[in-house]
Amino acid sequence: MAKEIQLKPDHARRGWEYYAANRIWHPSAEVNIEGLKTTLQLYAEHSQSKKPVPNPLKYVDQSYLKEALKKLGISG
């Protein structure tokens, strides 16, 4: 992670520890559909969009996650 986004290793470690301790990401890396729905609603309100808020599933393809978990031998 430090190499990919050019962080000092200590900063990458502390960031990971914070995310892991506060359960920011789902343990199996699933997308939180309700959280995404809220994000889309907030964005629409902030941008004063007149368009209806799209279904969050329009933007999520869990097939990649399911395949990765399958290859790792983890049921997801």
BALUM-490445 format. One record per atom (N, C-alpha, C): residue number from 1; atom name; x, y, z. Coordinates in Angstrom, 1 decimal, always signed. Example, Ala and Ser with C-alpha at 12.3 -4.5 7.8 and 13.67 -1.06 7.14 Angstrom:
residues 2
PT   seq   atom     east    north       up
PT     1      N    +13.2     -5.7     +7.8
PT     1     CA    +12.3     -4.5     +7.8
PT     1      C    +13.2     -3.3     +7.8
PT     2      N    +12.8     -2.2     +7.1
PT     2     CA    +13.7     -1.1     +7.1
PT     2      C    +12.9     +0.0     +7.9
//
This chain:
residues 76
PT   seq   atom     east    north       up
PT     1      N     +0.8     -1.2     +0.0
PT     1     CA     +0.0     +0.0     +0.0
PT     1      C     +0.9     +1.3     +0.0
PT     2      N     +1.9     +1.2     +0.8
PT     2     CA     +2.8     +2.4     +0.8
PT     2      C     +3.4     +2.7     -0.5
PT     3      N     +3.8     +1.7     -1.3
PT     3     CA     +4.3     +1.9     -2.6
PT     3      C     +3.3     +2.4     -3.6
PT     4      N     +2.1     +1.8     -3.6
PT     4     CA     +1.0     +2.1     -4.5
PT     4      C     +0.6     +3.6     -4.4
PT     5      N     +0.5     +4.1     -3.2
PT     5     CA     +0.0     +5.5     -3.1
PT     5      C     +1.0     +6.4     -2.5
PT     6      N     +2.3     +6.0     -2.5
PT     6     CA     +3.4     +6.7     -2.1
PT     6      C     +3.3     +7.3     -0.7
PT     7      N     +3.0     +6.4     +0.2
PT     7     CA     +3.0     +6.8     +1.6
PT     7      C     +4.2     +6.3     +2.4
PT     8      N     +4.6     +6.9     +3.4
PT     8     CA     +5.6     +6.4     +4.3
PT     8      C     +5.0     +5.1     +4.9
PT     9      N     +5.8     +4.1     +5.0
PT     9     CA     +5.3     +2.8     +5.6
PT     9      C     +4.6     +3.0     +6.9
PT    10      N     +5.1     +3.8     +7.8
PT    10     CA     +4.5     +4.0     +9.1
PT    10      C     +3.1     +4.6     +8.9
PT    11      N     +2.9     +5.5     +8.0
PT    11     CA     +1.6     +6.1     +7.7
PT    11      C     +0.6     +5.1     +7.2
PT    12      N     +1.1     +4.2     +6.3
PT    12     CA     +0.3     +3.2     +5.7
PT    12      C     -0.1     +2.2     +6.8
PT    13      N     +0.8     +1.8     +7.7
PT    13     CA     +0.5     +0.9     +8.8
PT    13      C     -0.5     +1.5     +9.7
PT    14      N     -0.3     +2.8    +10.1
PT    14     CA     -1.3     +3.4    +11.0
PT    14      C     -2.7     +3.6    +10.4
PT    15      N     -2.7     +3.9     +9.1
PT    15     CA     -4.0     +4.0     +8.4
PT    15      C     -4.7     +2.7     +8.4
PT    16      N     -3.9     +1.6     +8.1
PT    16     CA     -4.5     +0.2     +8.1
PT    16      C     -5.0     -0.1     +9.5
PT    17      N     -4.3     +0.2    +10.5
PT    17     CA     -4.7     -0.2    +11.9
PT    17      C     -6.0     +0.6    +12.2
PT    18      N     -6.1     +1.8    +11.8
PT    18     CA     -7.3     +2.6    +12.1
PT    18      C     -8.5     +2.0    +11.4
PT    19      N     -8.3     +1.7    +10.1
PT    19     CA     -9.4     +1.1     +9.3
PT    19      C     -9.8     -0.2     +9.9
PT    20      N     -8.9     -1.1    +10.2
PT    20     CA     -9.2     -2.4    +10.8
PT    20      C     -9.8     -2.3    +12.1
PT    21      N     -9.3     -1.5    +13.0
PT    21     CA     -9.9     -1.3    +14.4
PT    21      C    -11.3     -0.8    +14.4
PT    22      N    -11.6     +0.1    +13.4
PT    22     CA    -12.9     +0.8    +13.4
PT    22      C    -13.8     +0.1    +12.4
PT    23      N    -13.4     -1.0    +11.8
PT    23     CA    -14.2     -1.8    +10.9
PT    23      C    -14.8     -0.9     +9.8
PT    24      N    -13.9     -0.1     +9.2
PT    24     CA    -14.3     +0.8     +8.1
PT    24      C    -14.7     +0.0     +6.9
PT    25      N    -14.0     -1.1     +6.6
PT    25     CA    -14.3     -1.9     +5.5
PT    25      C    -14.9     -3.2     +6.0
PT    26      N    -15.8     -3.8     +5.3
PT    26     CA    -16.4     -5.0     +5.7
PT    26      C    -15.3     -6.1     +5.6
PT    27      N    -15.3     -7.0     +6.6
PT    27     CA    -14.2     -8.0     +6.7
PT    27      C    -14.0     -8.8     +5.4
PT    28      N    -15.0     -9.0     +4.6
PT    28     CA    -14.9     -9.8     +3.3
PT    28      C    -14.8     -8.8     +2.1
PT    29      N    -14.7     -7.5     +2.4
PT    29     CA    -14.6     -6.5     +1.3
PT    29      C    -15.9     -6.3     +0.6
PT    30      N    -17.0     -6.7     +1.1
PT    30     CA    -18.3     -6.4     +0.5
PT    30      C    -18.6     -5.0     +0.5
PT    31      N    -19.3     -4.5     -0.5
PT    31     CA    -19.8     -3.1     -0.6
PT    31      C    -21.0     -3.0     +0.3
PT    32      N    -21.1     -2.0     +1.1
PT    32     CA    -22.2     -1.7     +1.9
PT    32      C    -23.3     -1.0     +1.1
PT    33      N    -24.3     -1.7     +0.6
PT    33     CA    -25.3     -1.1     -0.3
PT    33      C    -26.0     +0.0     +0.3
PT    34      N    -26.4     -0.1     +1.6
PT    34     CA    -27.1     +1.0     +2.3
PT    34      C    -26.2     +2.2     +2.4
PT    35      N    -25.0     +2.0     +2.7
PT    35     CA    -24.0     +3.1     +2.7
PT    35      C    -23.9     +3.8     +1.4
PT    36      N    -23.8     +3.0     +0.3
PT    36     CA    -23.7     +3.6     -1.0
PT    36      C    -25.0     +4.3     -1.4
PT    37      N    -26.1     +3.8     -1.0
PT    37     CA    -27.4     +4.5     -1.2
PT    37      C    -27.4     +5.8     -0.5
PT    38      N    -26.9     +5.9     +0.7
PT    38     CA    -26.9     +7.1     +1.4
PT    38      C    -25.9     +8.1     +0.8
PT    39      N    -24.8     +7.6     +0.3
PT    39     CA    -23.8     +8.5     -0.4
PT    39      C    -24.4     +9.1     -1.6
PT    40      N    -25.1     +8.3     -2.4
PT    40     CA    -25.8     +8.7     -3.6
PT    40      C    -26.8     +9.8     -3.3
PT    41      N    -27.6     +9.6     -2.2
PT    41     CA    -28.6    +10.5     -1.8
PT    41      C    -28.0    +11.9     -1.4
PT    42      N    -26.9    +11.8     -0.6
PT    42     CA    -26.2    +13.0     -0.2
PT    42      C    -25.6    +13.8     -1.4
PT    43      N    -25.1    +13.0     -2.3
PT    43     CA    -24.5    +13.6     -3.5
PT    43      C    -25.6    +14.4     -4.3
PT    44      N    -26.7    +13.7     -4.5
PT    44     CA    -27.8    +14.3     -5.2
PT    44      C    -28.3    +15.6     -4.5
PT    45      N    -28.4    +15.5     -3.2
PT    45     CA    -28.8    +16.7     -2.5
PT    45      C    -27.8    +17.8     -2.6
PT    46      N    -26.6    +17.5     -2.5
PT    46     CA    -25.5    +18.5     -2.5
PT    46      C    -25.4    +19.1     -3.9
PT    47      N    -25.6    +18.3     -5.0
PT    47     CA    -25.5    +18.8     -6.3
PT    47      C    -26.8    +19.4     -6.8
PT    48      N    -27.8    +19.3     -6.0
PT    48     CA    -29.2    +19.8     -6.3
PT    48      C    -29.7    +19.2     -7.6
PT    49      N    -29.4    +17.9     -7.7
PT    49     CA    -29.9    +17.2     -8.9
PT    49      C    -31.4    +17.0     -8.9
PT    50      N    -32.0    +17.2    -10.0
PT    50     CA    -33.4    +16.9    -10.1
PT    50      C    -33.7    +15.5    -10.6
PT    51      N    -32.6    +14.7    -10.9
PT    51     CA    -32.8    +13.4    -11.3
PT    51      C    -33.1    +12.5    -10.1
PT    52      N    -33.8    +11.4    -10.3
PT    52     CA    -34.0    +10.5     -9.2
PT    52      C    -32.7     +9.8     -8.8
PT    53      N    -32.5     +9.5     -7.5
PT    53     CA    -31.3     +8.8     -7.1
PT    53      C    -31.3     +7.4     -7.6
PT    54      N    -30.2     +7.1     -8.3
PT    54     CA    -30.1     +5.7     -8.9
PT    54      C    -30.0     +4.6     -7.9
PT    55      N    -30.4     +3.5     -8.3
PT    55     CA    -30.3     +2.3     -7.5
PT    55      C    -28.8     +2.0     -7.4
PT    56      N    -28.3     +1.9     -6.1
PT    56     CA    -26.9     +1.6     -6.0
PT    56      C    -26.4     +0.4     -6.6
PT    57      N    -27.2     -0.6     -6.8
PT    57     CA    -26.8     -1.8     -7.5
PT    57      C    -26.3     -1.6     -8.9
PT    58      N    -26.7     -0.5     -9.5
PT    58     CA    -26.3     -0.1    -10.8
PT    58      C    -24.8     +0.0    -10.9
PT    59      N    -24.2     +0.3     -9.8
PT    59     CA    -22.7     +0.6     -9.7
PT    59      C    -21.9     -0.5     -9.1
PT    60      N    -22.6     -1.6     -8.6
PT    60     CA    -21.9     -2.6     -7.9
PT    60      C    -21.9     -3.9     -8.6
PT    61      N    -20.8     -4.5     -8.8
PT    61     CA    -20.7     -5.9     -9.4
PT    61      C    -19.9     -6.7     -8.4
PT    62      N    -20.6     -7.5     -7.6
PT    62     CA    -20.0     -8.3     -6.6
PT    62      C    -19.4     -9.6     -7.2
PT    63      N    -19.6     -9.8     -8.5
PT    63     CA    -19.1    -11.1     -9.0
PT    63      C    -17.6    -11.2     -8.9
PT    64      N    -16.9    -10.1     -9.0
PT    64     CA    -15.4    -10.2     -8.8
PT    64      C    -15.0    -10.6     -7.4
PT    65      N    -15.7    -10.0     -6.5
PT    65     CA    -15.4    -10.4     -5.1
PT    65      C    -15.8    -11.8     -4.8
PT    66      N    -16.9    -12.3     -5.3
PT    66     CA    -17.3    -13.7     -5.1
PT    66      C    -16.3    -14.6     -5.7
PT    67      N    -15.8    -14.3     -6.9
PT    67     CA    -14.8    -15.2     -7.5
PT    67      C    -13.5    -15.2     -6.7
PT    68      N    -13.1    -14.0     -6.2
PT    68     CA    -11.8    -13.9     -5.5
PT    68      C    -12.0    -14.7     -4.2
PT    69      N    -13.1    -14.6     -3.5
PT    69     CA    -13.3    -15.3     -2.2
PT    69      C    -13.3    -16.8     -2.5
PT    70      N    -13.9    -17.2     -3.6
PT    70     CA    -14.0    -18.6     -4.0
PT    70      C    -12.5    -19.1     -4.2
PT    71      N    -11.7    -18.4     -4.9
PT    71     CA    -10.3    -18.8     -5.2
PT    71      C     -9.5    -18.9     -3.9
PT    72      N     -9.9    -18.0     -2.9
PT    72     CA     -9.2    -18.1     -1.6
PT    72      C     -9.8    -19.1     -0.7
PT    73      N    -10.8    -19.8     -1.1
PT    73     CA    -11.4    -20.8     -0.3
PT    73      C    -12.3    -20.3     +0.9
PT    74      N    -12.8    -19.0     +0.6
PT    74     CA    -13.6    -18.4     +1.7
PT    74      C    -15.0    -18.3     +1.1
PT    75      N    -16.0    -18.7     +1.9
PT    75     CA    -17.4    -18.6     +1.5
PT    75      C    -17.8    -17.2     +1.7
PT    76      N    -18.5    -16.6     +0.7
PT    76     CA    -18.9    -15.2     +0.9
PT    76      C    -20.3    -14.9     +0.5
//
